[in-house]
Amino acid sequence: MLKRTILTILVIISVVVNGIYAQSIKELEAQKRKAQQKLNATQKLLNETKKSRKGTEKELNLLTRSIKETNNLIFSINSEIEGLNRDITNLMSEKKSLTQRLEITKQEYAKMIATNYVFKRQFSPIFFIFSSKNFSQGLRRARYLVEMSNYRKEQVLEIKNLTQSIEEKENQLHNYVTQKSESLHQKEQQSKKLNKKKEEQNRLLKNYNQKEREYTATIKEEQQHQKNLNELIRKKVAEENRKKAEMAKKAESKQNKKEKASKTGTKKSTNTTKGSAKSESTTPIITDKEYKQYKEDKLLTGSFTKNKGSLPMPVESGKIHRKFGRQTNTLTNTIENNSGIYILTPSGMEARAVFEGTVFEVMYEPGSGYIVWVTHGSYSTVYAQLSLFYVKKGEKLKSRQKIGKIAQKNNNTELNFYILNENASYENPENWLAH
């Protein structure tokens, strides 16, 4: 009975220990599956990102995440292998104990069978009982024979259970060894992938640094070009406004002289100054046509300034992505000073005049495409980065009239838009537009 109790305790401990380790393996497998799912999701994003040339930085970040998750997966596999090694060691120990216990039980059973065989050869069970000195002894001998028979049956059953338990341990051990082999193979595969990803990361880093240098050089070149263009436009506007200022001064002088002449009005005075007056009348300070233009420019200037904050966008659809003034360029991490705004638009979009005016000039500048310069009195608007233009120099424009098709640059359809005041200084277009 003591032996059976010990055996029962051993079996219970074995079941509990197996349950604990089985639960541990399940948890590790769940962690491994979760890590694999995250890895697959990141790999999918990585494959999608590779389709875009501009996704180098994003691809690099995703690859870094993928490497981290691959390391996590390898860590989970290592943890699983460690758990399997512990389980295999425990199973081998349990199998050894069960095997030893089986051998002892078999030996005891064989010894008991041999003893019983000798006993049966010498004594018949009936004779053994009836040869008792008294009834009580006979009863005890009968009970002894029954217990011996039951004990033999229990030993047979114990041998059978031990044999079955050993077979189960062997199967379980085989499964763990197979699982360990698969995990080791998976670890090897993931390690190879990790090395490839690290190589790819190094390649991407090199490529990214190269692209960053190229982007920086391109942006610096574009900034210098924009600076040159802005200065060219500013000088032209300044010259035009200087001419307009001279015209205004002459117009004012002419008007003053007319008013003065109408006030003096005497014939004597006229005869006295006949020579000089004749000279002035034959050489007018400003022509009527120029004076008319001066008056129109003055009215247009006033009208343009009155519409500050309510001018339409120079495109039907677009988004300002680089603003006016000093700001940090996110690609180069440098400070740039924009003289206008840069508007991203859908492909095929056309630029339009923000106010009525006159086309002062249409020119072509490498890097900026066609440029249309429109005057609104003493103010000017400039539309750069056009692939086609629909207007000509001297043409009168209406508000929202289409003036050209916006060109593509760096895979974007972008319009460069500027406003200059009567002092030839650049204004912030966002303060003028009703966007």
Secondary structure in CASP SS format (residue, H / E / C, confidence):
PFRMAT SS
TARGET T0000
AUTHOR 0000-0000-0000
METHOD secondary structure of the structure
MODEL  1
M C 1.00
L H 1.00
K H 1.00
R H 1.00
T H 1.00
I H 1.00
L H 1.00
T H 1.00
I H 1.00
L H 1.00
V H 1.00
I H 1.00
I H 1.00
S H 1.00
V H 1.00
V H 1.00
V H 1.00
N H 1.00
G H 1.00
I H 1.00
Y H 1.00
A H 1.00
Q H 1.00
S H 1.00
I H 1.00
K H 1.00
E H 1.00
L H 1.00
E H 1.00
A H 1.00
Q H 1.00
K H 1.00
R H 1.00
K H 1.00
A H 1.00
Q H 1.00
Q H 1.00
K H 1.00
L H 1.00
N H 1.00
A H 1.00
T H 1.00
Q H 1.00
K H 1.00
L H 1.00
L H 1.00
N H 1.00
E H 1.00
T H 1.00
K C 1.00
K C 1.00
S C 1.00
R H 1.00
K H 1.00
G H 1.00
T H 1.00
E H 1.00
K H 1.00
E H 1.00
L H 1.00
N H 1.00
L H 1.00
L H 1.00
T H 1.00
R H 1.00
S H 1.00
I H 1.00
K H 1.00
E H 1.00
T H 1.00
N H 1.00
N H 1.00
L H 1.00
I H 1.00
F H 1.00
S H 1.00
I H 1.00
N H 1.00
S H 1.00
E H 1.00
I H 1.00
E H 1.00
G H 1.00
L H 1.00
N H 1.00
R H 1.00
D H 1.00
I H 1.00
T H 1.00
N H 1.00
L H 1.00
M H 1.00
S H 1.00
E H 1.00
K H 1.00
K H 1.00
S H 1.00
L H 1.00
T H 1.00
Q H 1.00
R H 1.00
L H 1.00
E H 1.00
I H 1.00
T H 1.00
K H 1.00
Q H 1.00
E H 1.00
Y H 1.00
A H 1.00
K H 1.00
M H 1.00
I H 1.00
A H 1.00
T H 1.00
N H 1.00
Y H 1.00
V H 1.00
F H 1.00
K H 1.00
R H 1.00
Q H 1.00
F C 1.00
S C 1.00
P H 1.00
I H 1.00
F H 1.00
F H 1.00
I H 1.00
F H 1.00
S C 1.00
S C 1.00
K C 1.00
N C 1.00
F H 1.00
S H 1.00
Q H 1.00
G H 1.00
L H 1.00
R H 1.00
R H 1.00
A H 1.00
R H 1.00
Y H 1.00
L H 1.00
V H 1.00
E H 1.00
M H 1.00
S H 1.00
N H 1.00
Y H 1.00
R H 1.00
K H 1.00
E H 1.00
Q H 1.00
V H 1.00
L H 1.00
E H 1.00
I H 1.00
K H 1.00
N H 1.00
L H 1.00
T H 1.00
Q H 1.00
S H 1.00
I H 1.00
E H 1.00
E H 1.00
K H 1.00
E H 1.00
N H 1.00
Q H 1.00
L H 1.00
H H 1.00
N H 1.00
Y H 1.00
V H 1.00
T H 1.00
Q H 1.00
K H 1.00
S H 1.00
E H 1.00
S H 1.00
L H 1.00
H H 1.00
Q H 1.00
K H 1.00
E H 1.00
Q H 1.00
Q H 1.00
S H 1.00
K H 1.00
K H 1.00
L H 1.00
N H 1.00
K H 1.00
K H 1.00
K H 1.00
E H 1.00
E H 1.00
Q H 1.00
N H 1.00
R H 1.00
L H 1.00
L H 1.00
K H 1.00
N H 1.00
Y H 1.00
N H 1.00
Q H 1.00
K H 1.00
E H 1.00
R H 1.00
E H 1.00
Y H 1.00
T H 1.00
A H 1.00
T H 1.00
I H 1.00
K H 1.00
E H 1.00
E H 1.00
Q H 1.00
Q H 1.00
H H 1.00
Q H 1.00
K H 1.00
N H 1.00
L H 1.00
N H 1.00
E H 1.00
L H 1.00
I H 1.00
R H 1.00
K H 1.00
K H 1.00
V H 1.00
A H 1.00
E H 1.00
E H 1.00
N H 1.00
R H 1.00
K H 1.00
K H 1.00
A H 1.00
E H 1.00
M H 1.00
A H 1.00
K H 1.00
K H 1.00
A H 1.00
E H 1.00
S H 1.00
K H 1.00
Q H 1.00
N H 1.00
K H 1.00
K H 1.00
E H 1.00
K H 1.00
A H 1.00
S H 1.00
K H 1.00
T H 1.00
G C 1.00
T C 1.00
K H 1.00
K H 1.00
S H 1.00
T H 1.00
N H 1.00
T H 1.00
T C 1.00
K H 1.00
G H 1.00
S H 1.00
A H 1.00
K H 1.00
S H 1.00
E H 1.00
S H 1.00
T H 1.00
T C 1.00
P C 1.00
I C 1.00
I C 1.00
T C 1.00
D H 1.00
K H 1.00
E H 1.00
Y H 1.00
K H 1.00
Q H 1.00
Y H 1.00
K H 1.00
E H 1.00
D H 1.00
K H 1.00
L H 1.00
L H 1.00
T H 1.00
G H 1.00
S H 1.00
F H 1.00
T H 1.00
K H 1.00
N C 1.00
K C 1.00
G C 1.00
S C 1.00
L E 1.00
P C 1.00
M C 1.00
P C 1.00
V E 1.00
E C 1.00
S C 1.00
G C 1.00
K E 1.00
I E 1.00
H E 1.00
R E 1.00
K C 1.00
F C 1.00
G E 1.00
R E 1.00
Q E 1.00
T E 1.00
N E 1.00
T C 1.00
L C 1.00
T C 1.00
N C 1.00
T E 1.00
I E 1.00
E E 1.00
N E 1.00
N E 1.00
S C 1.00
G C 1.00
I E 1.00
Y E 1.00
I E 1.00
L E 1.00
T E 1.00
P C 1.00
S C 1.00
G C 1.00
M C 1.00
E E 1.00
A E 1.00
R E 1.00
A C 1.00
V C 1.00
F C 1.00
E C 1.00
G E 1.00
T E 1.00
V E 1.00
F E 1.00
E E 1.00
V E 1.00
M E 1.00
Y E 1.00
E E 1.00
P C 1.00
G C 1.00
S C 1.00
G E 1.00
Y E 1.00
I E 1.00
V E 1.00
W E 1.00
V E 1.00
T E 1.00
H E 1.00
G C 1.00
S C 1.00
Y E 1.00
S E 1.00
T E 1.00
V E 1.00
Y E 1.00
A E 1.00
Q E 1.00
L E 1.00
S E 1.00
L E 1.00
F E 1.00
Y C 1.00
V C 1.00
K C 1.00
K C 1.00
G C 1.00
E C 1.00
K E 1.00
L E 1.00
K C 1.00
S C 1.00
R C 1.00
Q C 1.00
K E 1.00
I E 1.00
G E 1.00
K E 1.00
I E 1.00
A C 1.00
Q E 1.00
K E 1.00
N C 1.00
N C 1.00
N E 1.00
T E 1.00
E E 1.00
L E 1.00
N E 1.00
F E 1.00
Y E 1.00
I E 1.00
L E 1.00
N C 1.00
E C 1.00
N C 1.00
A C 1.00
S C 1.00
Y E 1.00
E E 1.00
N C 1.00
P H 1.00
E H 1.00
N H 1.00
W C 1.00
L E 1.00
A C 1.00
H C 1.00
END
